[in-house]
Amino acid sequence: MTAVADTESLEARLQMLEHAVAHMDQGLLVLDRERRVVFWNKRYEYLWDFPPGFVAVGKPLADIVRFDIARRNLPPGEAEMLLQQRLARSIAPGAPGEVPLPHLDRILRIDLLQLPEGGSVVTFTDVTAARRQAEAFAASEARFAIFVGMSADWIWEQDSDLRFTFVSRPKDVELDVFPGDNVGKRRDELDLIVTDEEAWRQHLEDIEAHRPFRNLTYARCDHDGTVHHIRISGDPIFGADGAFLGYRGTGTDVTAEIHALERAKSAEVKAENAHARLITALETITQGFALFDAEDRLVMCNRQYLDKTAAADIGWAIGKRFEDLVRANLASGWRGHLPGSDTEVGSDEWIAWRLAMHRDPPPRPYIYKGSDDRWLMISEKRTAEGGTVAIRVDVTDLKKAEEDLRVARDQAEAAGRAKNEFLASMSHELRTPLNAIMGFAEILKGEMFGPIGVPRYRNYADDIHASATYLMELVRDVLDMSRIEAGRMDLTIESIDVTPEIGRCLGMVGGSARSAGLAVRTEIVEPAPVIRADSRAFRQILLNLLSNSVKFTPSGGQVTVTVALDGSRARIVVADTGVGIPAWALPRLGRPFEQVDNVLQRKKPGSGLGLALSRSLAELMGGTIVIESSEGKGTRVTLSLPLARATE
């Protein structure tokens, strides 16, 4: 019942968390490593004014942004530029970016957090109020400066039509920014840059109602494009009869003040964001992280560092000494094993060892096992201020995989040894009777002790000798394959002239080829290449390839041996016009005991070791074997081996 209750409680908490995320004040967008949308909340949907029922999960972010921009009917160039800016803000880590929302008259700050698995979390925060508060703060500071005695930079006067009748010459200010020749013009006829739309609308209402206004800020550019921020205040002028006569006011260049406030605000926001990102990042990593100060007190950590300990409450743990955390862990019943030991140690011994390792951290991480059967890897480093940074990683799965791998390796090695011992023993046992059988068969074939009398017995003796010879070759192939797999095949690499070697091999299979009614042809480039190979292994490969061609080529066909140069290698090609190999069977050939099951091949003896052995021998000599075939048209096998160097 407790487990069910815990599960229900967890599900309830998850539902509460999902509800909170869905209705949080910040817009939230989660992307995977492919920049596809994994999740967004209702605030994001509202801020960007997406239509009801719009499905975004699973779509690339670029498609979502294009959909939003397409609704604005912007020119193609402007739309593409906006698209790239929006995508860059949503994928590039670093300082937060800002983007306006004209349809809501709001400004959003975009923050990006890269996730360990390659995705990212993007938040969209409404910073409109913060921006306006900063400007209000700047205005308040400017008013305070004026009230304590600083005179205005310039004064101005307007008539009842709000046209300038007088503008003083400000000190150290370019006249094209605050020109005296603007007399006769209205303020809204100047090239102004409105920096606060709401304040500007209020200003228009104030002058329409002939009310005083204070600290209206806007901007203008001077002749070289430099933007100056200007703050003005004004009072209405009325005649004796109450008639409106105009405005008198002051103006101040507050560019430096605005820039200073912007820098301070930016630095504050960056610091807040950096701290928030650090905390968020620490909670997303799977490793435990902790920072201790020079007095060994906990300054910062994530929940993974305190996981499954008595000090799992971060609020309680912050400020505690490292020794206090260790003792709290032991008080919960947990016990540890010293590295290399399978026995739990007592509390005092464990505390002494753990404090010693913490105060003088080894250069490399160390691993120990706990009473909860978890393996932990600890890495601790000293900081420049005398504190300690600690990283704790749960490597239980790694240790289990390591143990499973060791067991599997031992089993595989034992099986390999058993197989090799069995093959060596069996081959020895087989060779002894086979030699006797072959010897007696030769005596009978040659009628060494007198005529047999009945010709059929002589034929039987031939069959016995041929079968024994085949079994002996099979034993030899099995032994060679076993040696190769065991890494015990010793080869003597030397310079070999391919022409005589090919001649010897053709002589060995020539009788079989003639008996089968086949034509054998050779094409050897001049001068004939000299290769680096083991002569016995080279002949064995050639004999296997030639025997296969003769064996699987019907009467009237042809077997061709071609030798050519290919850069620093020689290509020996054995081609035939035989039955060929089906496309589905080609990947299987070259594996031990693999054969293709077709009508002709079922009539031919063979173990399936020839190609596997040939390929392994070729690779041991630095060569390759490539098989090309078409069913019903023949087979082409290319043996490539390195050429001997000129000095050899």
C-alpha positions as CSV (number, residue, x, y, z in Angstrom):
1,M,0.0,0.0,0.0
2,T,2.9,2.4,0.7
3,A,4.4,1.8,-2.8
4,V,1.0,2.5,-4.4
5,A,0.5,5.6,-2.3
6,D,4.0,6.8,-3.1
7,T,3.3,6.2,-6.8
8,E,0.0,8.1,-6.6
9,S,1.6,10.9,-4.7
10,L,4.4,11.1,-7.4
11,E,1.8,11.1,-10.2
12,A,-0.1,13.9,-8.4
13,R,3.1,15.9,-8.0
14,L,4.0,15.4,-11.7
15,Q,0.5,16.6,-12.7
16,M,0.9,19.6,-10.5
17,L,4.4,20.3,-12.0
18,E,3.0,19.9,-15.6
19,H,0.1,22.3,-14.7
20,A,2.5,24.8,-13.2
21,V,4.8,24.7,-16.3
22,A,1.9,25.0,-18.6
23,H,0.6,28.1,-16.8
24,M,3.9,29.8,-15.8
25,D,4.4,33.5,-16.5
26,Q,7.4,32.7,-18.8
27,G,7.0,31.2,-22.2
28,L,8.8,27.8,-22.3
29,L,10.1,26.1,-25.4
30,V,12.0,22.7,-25.3
31,L,14.0,21.6,-28.3
32,D,15.8,18.3,-29.0
33,R,19.3,17.9,-30.5
34,E,17.7,18.1,-34.0
35,R,16.1,21.5,-33.1
36,R,12.6,20.0,-33.2
37,V,10.0,21.1,-30.7
38,V,9.5,18.7,-27.8
39,F,7.3,20.9,-25.6
40,W,5.9,24.4,-25.3
41,N,3.5,25.9,-22.7
42,K,0.4,28.0,-22.9
43,R,2.3,31.2,-22.2
44,Y,4.5,30.7,-25.2
45,E,1.5,30.0,-27.4
46,Y,-0.2,33.2,-26.1
47,L,2.9,35.4,-26.5
48,W,3.4,34.4,-30.1
49,D,-0.3,34.5,-30.9
50,F,-0.5,31.0,-32.4
51,P,-4.0,29.9,-33.5
52,P,-5.9,27.4,-31.3
53,G,-5.2,23.8,-32.1
54,F,-1.9,24.6,-33.8
55,V,0.3,21.5,-33.4
56,A,4.0,22.2,-32.9
57,V,5.5,19.2,-31.1
58,G,7.7,17.2,-33.4
59,K,8.1,20.0,-36.0
60,P,11.5,21.7,-36.7
61,L,11.9,25.1,-35.0
62,A,12.6,26.7,-38.3
63,D,9.1,25.7,-39.6
64,I,7.4,27.2,-36.5
65,V,9.3,30.5,-36.9
66,R,8.6,30.6,-40.7
67,F,4.9,30.1,-39.9
68,D,4.9,33.0,-37.5
69,I,6.9,35.4,-39.8
70,A,4.7,34.5,-42.8
71,R,1.7,36.0,-41.0
72,R,3.4,39.5,-41.0
73,N,3.5,39.9,-44.8
74,L,7.1,41.2,-44.6
75,P,9.3,41.6,-47.8
76,P,11.3,38.5,-48.6
77,G,14.6,39.9,-47.5
78,E,13.4,41.3,-44.3
79,A,11.5,38.1,-43.5
80,E,14.6,36.0,-44.1
81,M,16.7,38.3,-41.9
82,L,14.1,38.1,-39.1
83,L,14.0,34.3,-39.4
84,Q,17.8,34.0,-39.0
85,Q,17.8,36.4,-36.0
86,R,15.0,34.4,-34.3
87,L,16.7,31.0,-34.9
88,A,20.1,32.4,-33.7
89,R,18.5,33.6,-30.4
90,S,16.9,30.1,-29.9
91,I,20.1,28.0,-30.5
92,A,23.1,30.1,-29.5
93,P,24.1,30.1,-25.8
94,G,25.5,33.3,-24.2
95,A,24.0,36.6,-23.3
96,P,20.1,36.8,-23.4
97,G,18.5,38.4,-26.4
98,E,15.4,40.6,-26.6
99,V,12.6,40.6,-29.2
100,P,9.6,42.9,-29.4
101,L,6.0,41.7,-29.7
102,P,4.2,44.5,-31.6
103,H,0.8,42.8,-31.3
104,L,1.0,42.9,-27.5
105,D,3.3,46.0,-27.2
106,R,5.6,44.0,-25.1
107,I,9.3,43.1,-25.0
108,L,10.6,39.6,-24.4
109,R,14.0,38.4,-23.1
110,I,15.1,35.1,-24.6
111,D,17.3,32.8,-22.5
112,L,18.9,29.6,-23.7
113,L,20.0,26.6,-21.7
114,Q,21.9,23.8,-23.4
115,L,20.9,20.3,-22.1
116,P,23.5,17.5,-21.6
117,E,21.9,15.2,-24.2
118,G,22.2,17.9,-26.9
119,G,18.8,19.6,-26.7
120,S,18.0,23.0,-25.3
121,V,15.5,24.9,-23.1
122,V,14.4,28.4,-24.2
123,T,12.5,30.7,-21.9
124,F,10.7,33.9,-23.0
125,T,10.4,36.4,-20.1
126,D,8.3,39.7,-20.3
127,V,10.8,42.4,-19.4
128,T,8.6,45.4,-20.5
129,A,8.0,46.5,-16.9
130,A,11.7,46.2,-16.1
131,R,12.6,48.3,-19.1
132,R,10.1,51.0,-18.1
133,Q,11.2,50.8,-14.5
134,A,14.8,51.4,-15.6
135,E,13.8,54.5,-17.6
136,A,11.7,55.8,-14.7
137,F,14.7,55.3,-12.5
138,A,16.8,57.2,-14.9
139,A,14.3,60.0,-15.1
140,S,14.1,60.2,-11.3
141,E,17.9,60.4,-11.1
142,A,17.9,63.2,-13.7
143,R,15.2,65.2,-11.7
144,F,17.2,64.7,-8.5
145,A,20.3,66.1,-10.2
146,I,18.4,69.2,-11.4
147,F,16.8,69.8,-8.0
148,V,20.1,69.8,-6.2
149,G,21.3,72.7,-8.3
150,M,22.5,71.6,-11.7
151,S,21.3,73.9,-14.3
152,A,19.7,72.7,-17.5
153,D,21.8,72.4,-20.6
154,W,19.4,74.5,-22.6
155,I,16.0,76.2,-22.4
156,W,13.3,76.5,-25.0
157,E,10.0,78.2,-25.6
158,Q,7.0,77.4,-27.7
159,D,4.0,79.5,-28.8
160,S,0.3,78.5,-28.7
161,D,0.8,76.4,-31.8
162,L,3.6,74.6,-30.1
163,R,6.2,76.0,-32.5
164,F,9.6,76.9,-31.1
165,T,10.1,80.6,-30.6
166,F,13.4,80.3,-28.8
167,V,16.1,77.6,-28.2
168,S,19.2,78.5,-26.3
169,R,22.6,77.4,-27.4
170,P,23.6,74.5,-25.2
171,K,27.2,74.3,-24.1
172,D,29.4,71.6,-25.7
173,V,26.5,70.2,-27.7
174,E,26.4,69.9,-31.5
175,L,23.9,72.5,-32.9
176,D,22.5,70.0,-35.4
177,V,21.2,67.9,-32.5
178,F,19.6,70.9,-30.6
179,P,19.6,73.5,-33.4
180,G,18.7,77.1,-32.8
181,D,17.4,77.2,-36.4
182,N,14.5,74.9,-35.4
183,V,12.7,78.1,-34.4
184,G,9.4,78.1,-36.1
185,K,9.0,74.3,-36.1
186,R,7.0,72.0,-34.0
187,R,8.7,69.3,-32.0
188,D,6.9,66.5,-33.9
189,E,8.4,68.0,-37.1
190,L,11.9,67.2,-36.0
191,D,13.7,63.9,-36.6
192,L,13.0,62.4,-33.3
193,I,13.5,58.8,-32.2
194,V,10.8,57.8,-29.7
195,T,12.3,55.5,-27.1
196,D,9.2,55.1,-25.0
197,E,5.9,54.9,-26.9
198,E,3.7,55.0,-23.8
199,A,5.5,58.1,-22.5
200,W,5.3,59.8,-25.9
201,R,1.5,59.1,-26.0
202,Q,1.1,60.6,-22.5
203,H,3.2,63.6,-23.6
204,L,0.8,64.3,-26.5
205,E,-2.2,64.0,-24.2
206,D,-0.5,66.4,-21.7
207,I,0.2,69.1,-24.3
208,E,-3.2,68.7,-25.9
209,A,-4.7,69.3,-22.4
210,H,-2.1,72.1,-21.7
211,R,-0.8,70.2,-18.6
212,P,2.8,70.3,-17.4
213,F,5.1,67.4,-18.3
214,R,8.3,66.2,-16.8
215,N,11.3,64.2,-17.9
216,L,10.1,63.2,-21.4
217,T,13.0,61.2,-23.0
218,Y,13.7,60.7,-26.6
219,A,16.7,60.6,-28.9
220,R,18.2,62.3,-31.9
221,C,21.2,61.6,-34.2
222,D,24.0,64.1,-34.8
223,H,25.8,64.6,-38.1
224,D,28.0,61.5,-37.7
225,G,25.2,59.2,-36.7
226,T,25.8,59.3,-32.9
227,V,22.6,58.9,-30.9
228,H,22.0,61.4,-28.2
229,H,19.4,60.8,-25.5
230,I,17.5,64.0,-24.6
231,R,15.2,64.6,-21.6
232,I,12.9,67.6,-21.5
233,S,10.4,69.1,-19.0
234,G,7.9,71.9,-19.7
235,D,5.2,74.0,-18.1
236,P,2.3,75.6,-19.9
237,I,2.1,79.4,-20.1
238,F,-1.3,81.2,-19.7
239,G,-2.2,84.8,-20.2
240,A,-3.9,87.0,-17.7
241,D,-7.2,86.1,-19.3
242,G,-6.4,82.4,-19.0
243,A,-5.7,82.0,-22.7
244,F,-3.0,79.3,-23.5
245,L,0.2,81.0,-24.8
246,G,2.5,78.1,-25.1
247,Y,5.2,76.2,-23.2
248,R,8.5,77.0,-21.5
249,G,10.9,74.3,-20.6
250,T,14.4,72.8,-20.2
251,G,16.4,70.2,-22.0
252,T,19.3,68.0,-20.9
253,D,21.6,65.6,-22.7
254,V,21.3,62.4,-20.7
255,T,23.2,60.1,-23.1
256,A,25.9,59.2,-20.6
257,E,23.4,58.6,-17.8
258,I,21.2,56.4,-20.0
259,H,24.2,54.3,-21.2
260,A,25.4,53.9,-17.6
261,L,22.0,52.7,-16.5
262,E,21.8,50.3,-19.4
263,R,25.2,48.9,-18.6
264,A,24.4,48.5,-15.0
265,K,21.1,46.9,-15.7
266,S,22.7,44.6,-18.3
267,A,25.4,43.6,-15.9
268,E,22.8,42.9,-13.2
269,V,20.6,40.9,-15.6
270,K,23.6,38.9,-16.8
271,A,24.7,38.1,-13.3
272,E,21.2,37.0,-12.4
273,N,20.9,34.9,-15.5
274,A,24.3,33.4,-15.1
275,H,23.5,32.3,-11.5
276,A,20.1,30.9,-12.6
277,R,21.7,29.1,-15.5
278,L,24.3,27.6,-13.3
279,I,21.8,26.4,-10.8
280,T,19.6,24.9,-13.5
281,A,22.6,23.3,-15.2
282,L,23.8,21.7,-12.0
283,E,20.3,20.2,-11.4
284,T,20.2,18.7,-14.9
285,I,23.5,16.8,-14.8
286,T,23.5,13.3,-13.5
287,Q,26.7,13.7,-11.6
288,G,26.8,15.0,-8.0
289,F,28.4,18.4,-7.7
290,A,29.5,20.3,-4.6
291,L,31.6,23.3,-3.7
292,F,33.2,23.7,-0.3
293,D,34.9,27.0,0.9
294,A,38.3,27.3,2.5
295,E,36.7,26.4,5.9
296,D,35.3,23.2,4.4
297,R,31.7,24.4,4.5
298,L,29.3,23.6,1.7
299,V,28.7,26.6,-0.5
300,M,26.7,25.1,-3.4
301,C,25.6,21.6,-4.5
302,N,22.9,19.8,-6.5
303,R,20.5,17.2,-5.3
304,Q,22.5,14.4,-7.0
305,Y,25.4,15.1,-4.6
306,L,23.1,14.5,-1.5
307,D,21.1,11.7,-3.1
308,K,20.1,8.9,-0.8
309,T,21.9,10.5,2.2
310,A,20.5,11.7,5.5
311,A,21.4,15.3,4.3
312,A,19.2,15.1,1.2
313,D,17.8,18.6,2.1
314,I,20.0,21.1,0.3
315,G,18.7,23.9,2.5
316,W,19.9,22.1,5.6
317,A,23.2,21.0,4.0
318,I,24.3,24.5,2.9
319,G,26.8,25.9,5.4
320,K,27.5,22.5,7.0
321,R,31.1,21.2,7.2
322,F,32.1,18.2,5.0
323,E,32.6,16.1,8.2
324,D,29.0,16.9,9.3
325,L,27.7,15.6,6.0
326,V,29.7,12.4,6.3
327,R,28.5,11.8,9.9
328,A,24.9,12.5,8.9
329,N,25.2,9.9,6.1
330,L,26.6,7.3,8.5
331,A,23.9,8.1,11.0
332,S,21.3,7.0,8.4
333,G,22.7,3.5,8.5
334,W,24.9,3.7,5.4
335,R,28.3,2.0,5.5
336,G,31.2,2.0,3.0
337,H,33.9,-0.3,1.7
338,L,37.4,0.9,1.4
339,P,38.7,0.7,-2.2
340,G,39.8,-2.8,-3.0
341,S,38.0,-4.3,0.0
342,D,34.8,-6.3,0.2
343,T,34.3,-5.7,3.9
344,E,32.4,-2.8,5.4
345,V,34.4,-0.7,7.8
346,G,33.3,0.9,11.1
347,S,32.2,4.5,11.4
348,D,35.4,5.9,12.9
349,E,37.6,4.1,10.4
350,W,35.4,5.3,7.5
351,I,35.4,9.0,8.7
352,A,39.1,9.0,9.2
353,W,39.7,7.6,5.6
354,R,37.1,9.8,4.0
355,L,38.3,13.0,5.6
356,A,41.9,12.2,4.7
357,M,41.0,11.7,1.0
358,H,38.9,14.9,1.0
359,R,41.6,17.1,2.6
360,D,44.4,15.8,0.4
361,P,42.7,14.7,-2.8
362,P,44.6,12.2,-5.0
363,P,45.3,13.3,-8.5
364,R,43.1,10.7,-10.0
365,P,39.4,9.8,-9.2
366,Y,38.9,6.8,-6.8
367,I,36.0,4.3,-6.6
368,Y,34.4,2.7,-3.5
369,K,31.3,0.6,-2.8
370,G,28.5,1.4,-0.3
371,S,26.3,-0.8,1.7
372,D,23.5,0.0,-0.8
373,D,25.4,-1.9,-3.4
374,R,26.2,1.2,-5.3
375,W,29.7,2.0,-6.7
376,L,30.7,5.7,-6.5
377,M,33.5,7.4,-8.2
378,I,34.8,10.5,-6.4
379,S,36.9,13.3,-7.9
380,E,38.0,16.2,-5.7
381,K,40.1,19.2,-6.6
382,R,41.4,22.2,-4.6
383,T,40.4,25.7,-5.8
384,A,42.7,28.7,-5.8
385,E,40.9,30.1,-2.7
386,G,41.5,27.0,-0.7
387,G,38.1,25.4,-1.2
388,T,37.3,22.1,-2.7
389,V,35.3,21.1,-5.8
390,A,33.8,17.6,-5.6
391,I,32.3,15.5,-8.3
392,R,30.5,12.2,-7.5
393,V,29.5,9.8,-10.2
394,D,27.4,6.6,-9.8
395,V,29.3,4.0,-11.7
396,T,27.3,0.9,-10.6
397,D,26.1,0.1,-14.1
398,L,29.7,0.5,-15.4
399,K,31.1,-1.9,-12.7
400,K,28.3,-4.4,-13.5
401,A,29.1,-4.2,-17.2
402,E,32.8,-4.6,-16.5
403,E,32.1,-7.7,-14.4
404,D,29.8,-9.2,-17.1
405,L,32.5,-8.5,-19.7
406,R,35.2,-10.2,-17.6
407,V,33.0,-13.3,-17.2
408,A,32.1,-13.4,-20.9
409,R,35.8,-12.9,-21.8
410,D,36.9,-15.7,-19.5
411,Q,34.1,-18.0,-20.9
412,A,35.1,-17.2,-24.5
413,E,38.8,-17.8,-23.8
414,A,38.0,-21.1,-22.1
415,A,35.8,-22.1,-25.0
416,G,38.5,-21.1,-27.5
417,R,41.1,-23.1,-25.6
418,A,38.8,-26.1,-25.4
419,K,38.1,-25.9,-29.1
420,N,41.7,-25.7,-30.1
421,E,42.7,-28.5,-27.8
422,F,39.9,-30.7,-29.2
423,L,40.9,-29.9,-32.8
424,A,44.6,-30.6,-32.2
425,S,43.8,-33.8,-30.4
426,M,41.3,-35.0,-33.0
427,S,43.5,-34.0,-36.0
428,H,46.3,-36.1,-34.4
429,E,44.0,-39.0,-33.8
430,L,42.6,-38.7,-37.4
431,R,46.0,-38.4,-39.1
432,T,47.4,-41.7,-37.7
433,P,44.7,-44.0,-39.1
434,L,44.5,-41.9,-42.3
435,N,48.2,-42.4,-43.0
436,A,47.7,-46.1,-42.5
437,I,44.7,-46.2,-44.8
438,M,46.4,-44.1,-47.5
439,G,49.5,-46.4,-47.3
440,F,47.5,-49.6,-47.6
441,A,45.4,-48.1,-50.4
442,E,48.6,-47.2,-52.3
443,I,49.9,-50.8,-51.9
444,L,46.7,-52.1,-53.3
445,K,46.6,-49.6,-56.2
446,G,50.1,-50.5,-57.2
447,E,49.7,-54.2,-56.7
448,M,53.0,-54.2,-54.9
449,F,52.5,-57.8,-53.5
450,G,51.1,-59.2,-56.7
451,P,48.1,-58.8,-58.9
452,I,44.7,-58.3,-57.2
453,G,43.0,-60.3,-59.8
454,V,39.6,-58.6,-59.9
455,P,39.8,-55.0,-61.5
456,R,36.9,-53.8,-59.3
457,Y,39.1,-54.2,-56.2
458,R,41.7,-51.9,-57.8
459,N,38.9,-49.3,-58.3
460,Y,37.9,-49.7,-54.7
461,A,41.5,-49.1,-53.7
462,D,41.5,-45.9,-55.8
463,D,38.4,-44.7,-54.1
464,I,39.8,-45.5,-50.6
465,H,43.0,-43.5,-51.4
466,A,41.1,-40.5,-52.8
467,S,38.7,-40.4,-49.8
468,A,41.6,-40.7,-47.4
469,T,43.5,-37.9,-49.3
470,Y,40.4,-35.7,-49.1
471,L,40.0,-36.4,-45.3
472,M,43.7,-35.6,-44.8
473,E,43.3,-32.3,-46.7
474,L,40.2,-31.5,-44.6
475,V,42.1,-32.2,-41.4
476,R,44.9,-29.9,-42.6
477,D,42.4,-27.1,-43.4
478,V,40.8,-27.5,-40.0
479,L,44.1,-27.3,-38.3
480,D,45.2,-24.2,-40.3
481,M,41.9,-22.5,-39.6
482,S,42.3,-23.3,-35.9
483,R,45.9,-21.9,-35.9
484,I,44.7,-18.7,-37.6
485,E,41.9,-18.2,-35.1
486,A,44.3,-18.8,-32.2
487,G,46.9,-16.4,-33.6
488,R,49.4,-19.3,-34.0
489,M,49.8,-19.4,-37.8
490,D,53.5,-18.7,-38.5
491,L,54.2,-17.4,-42.0
492,T,57.5,-16.8,-43.7
493,I,57.2,-13.6,-45.7
494,E,59.6,-13.5,-48.7
495,S,59.8,-12.3,-52.2
496,I,58.0,-14.6,-54.6
497,D,57.9,-14.6,-58.4
498,V,54.2,-15.3,-59.2
499,T,54.8,-16.9,-62.7
500,P,56.4,-20.2,-61.5
501,E,54.1,-20.5,-58.6
502,I,51.0,-20.1,-60.8
503,G,52.6,-22.7,-63.1
504,R,53.0,-25.2,-60.3
505,C,49.4,-24.7,-59.2
506,L,48.0,-25.1,-62.7
507,G,50.0,-28.3,-63.1
508,M,48.4,-29.7,-59.9
509,V,44.8,-29.0,-61.2
510,G,45.5,-29.5,-64.9
511,G,44.6,-33.2,-64.9
512,S,41.2,-32.4,-63.2
513,A,40.5,-29.6,-65.6
514,R,41.2,-31.8,-68.6
515,S,39.1,-34.6,-67.2
516,A,36.3,-32.1,-66.7
517,G,36.6,-30.9,-70.3
518,L,37.7,-27.3,-69.3
519,A,40.1,-24.9,-71.0
520,V,42.7,-23.2,-68.8
521,R,44.2,-19.9,-69.9
522,T,46.7,-17.5,-68.3
523,E,47.4,-13.8,-68.8
524,I,50.4,-12.4,-67.0
525,V,51.7,-8.8,-67.3
526,E,55.3,-8.4,-68.4
527,P,57.6,-8.2,-66.5
528,A,55.9,-10.6,-64.1
529,P,55.5,-9.1,-60.6
530,V,57.3,-10.2,-57.6
531,I,55.2,-10.2,-54.4
532,R,55.8,-10.4,-50.7
533,A,54.1,-13.5,-49.3
534,D,54.5,-16.9,-47.7
535,S,55.0,-19.4,-50.6
536,R,53.0,-22.2,-49.0
537,A,50.1,-19.9,-48.1
538,F,50.2,-18.4,-51.6
539,R,50.0,-21.8,-53.2
540,Q,47.3,-22.9,-50.9
541,I,45.2,-19.9,-51.8
542,L,45.7,-20.4,-55.5
543,L,44.9,-24.1,-55.3
544,N,41.7,-23.4,-53.4
545,L,40.6,-20.8,-56.0
546,L,41.5,-23.0,-59.0
547,S,40.0,-26.1,-57.5
548,N,36.7,-24.3,-56.9
549,S,36.7,-23.0,-60.5
550,V,37.3,-26.4,-61.9
551,K,34.9,-28.1,-59.5
552,F,31.9,-25.7,-60.3
553,T,32.4,-25.1,-64.1
554,P,30.5,-27.4,-66.4
555,S,32.3,-29.3,-69.3
556,G,33.2,-27.0,-72.2
557,G,33.8,-24.0,-69.9
558,Q,36.9,-22.0,-69.3
559,V,39.1,-21.0,-66.3
560,T,41.3,-17.9,-66.7
561,V,44.2,-16.8,-64.4
562,T,45.1,-13.1,-64.9
563,V,48.0,-11.2,-63.2
564,A,48.2,-7.4,-63.4
565,L,49.7,-4.5,-61.4
566,D,47.6,-2.1,-59.3
567,G,49.9,0.6,-57.9
568,S,52.0,-1.0,-55.1
569,R,50.0,-4.3,-55.3
570,A,49.6,-7.2,-57.6
571,R,46.2,-8.4,-58.6
572,I,45.8,-12.2,-59.3
573,V,42.3,-12.9,-60.7
574,V,40.9,-16.4,-61.1
575,A,37.8,-16.3,-63.3
576,D,35.5,-19.1,-64.6
577,T,32.4,-19.5,-66.7
578,G,30.8,-21.8,-64.1
579,V,27.4,-21.9,-62.4
580,G,28.1,-18.7,-60.5
581,I,26.9,-17.7,-57.0
582,P,23.5,-16.2,-56.1
583,A,23.6,-12.6,-54.9
584,W,22.0,-13.5,-51.6
585,A,24.8,-16.0,-50.9
586,L,27.8,-13.7,-51.6
587,P,27.9,-12.2,-48.1
588,R,28.1,-15.7,-46.5
589,L,31.0,-16.9,-48.5
590,G,34.3,-16.7,-46.8
591,R,32.9,-17.8,-43.4
592,P,34.1,-21.2,-42.1
593,F,31.9,-24.1,-43.3
594,E,29.6,-21.9,-45.4
595,Q,28.5,-23.4,-48.7
596,V,26.0,-22.4,-51.4
597,D,23.2,-24.9,-51.8
598,N,22.5,-25.4,-55.5
599,V,22.1,-28.4,-57.7
600,L,25.6,-28.6,-59.0
601,Q,27.3,-27.8,-55.7
602,R,25.3,-30.5,-53.9
603,K,27.0,-33.0,-56.2
604,K,30.5,-31.8,-55.3
605,P,32.3,-32.6,-52.0
606,G,33.6,-29.8,-49.9
607,S,33.8,-28.5,-46.3
608,G,33.3,-24.8,-46.9
609,L,36.7,-24.0,-45.4
610,G,38.5,-23.2,-48.6
611,L,37.4,-19.6,-49.1
612,A,37.5,-18.8,-45.4
613,L,41.0,-20.2,-45.1
614,S,42.1,-18.4,-48.3
615,R,40.7,-15.1,-47.1
616,S,42.3,-15.4,-43.6
617,L,45.7,-16.3,-45.2
618,A,45.5,-13.4,-47.6
619,E,44.8,-11.0,-44.7
620,L,47.7,-12.4,-42.7
621,M,50.0,-11.5,-45.6
622,G,48.5,-7.9,-45.9
623,G,46.2,-8.8,-48.8
624,T,42.5,-9.0,-49.7
625,I,40.2,-11.3,-51.5
626,V,37.1,-10.0,-53.4
627,I,34.5,-12.3,-54.8
628,E,32.3,-11.2,-57.7
629,S,29.7,-13.5,-59.3
630,S,26.6,-13.7,-61.3
631,E,24.4,-16.8,-61.1
632,G,24.7,-18.8,-64.4
633,K,27.5,-16.7,-65.8
634,G,30.5,-17.5,-63.7
635,T,32.6,-16.2,-60.8
636,R,35.6,-13.8,-60.5
637,V,37.8,-13.9,-57.5
638,T,40.5,-11.2,-57.1
639,L,43.5,-11.8,-54.8
640,S,45.5,-8.6,-54.0
641,L,48.9,-8.8,-52.4
642,P,51.7,-6.2,-51.8
643,L,54.6,-6.1,-54.3
644,A,58.2,-6.6,-53.1
645,R,60.2,-3.5,-52.8
646,A,63.1,-2.9,-55.2
647,T,65.7,-3.3,-52.5
648,E,64.3,-6.8,-51.8
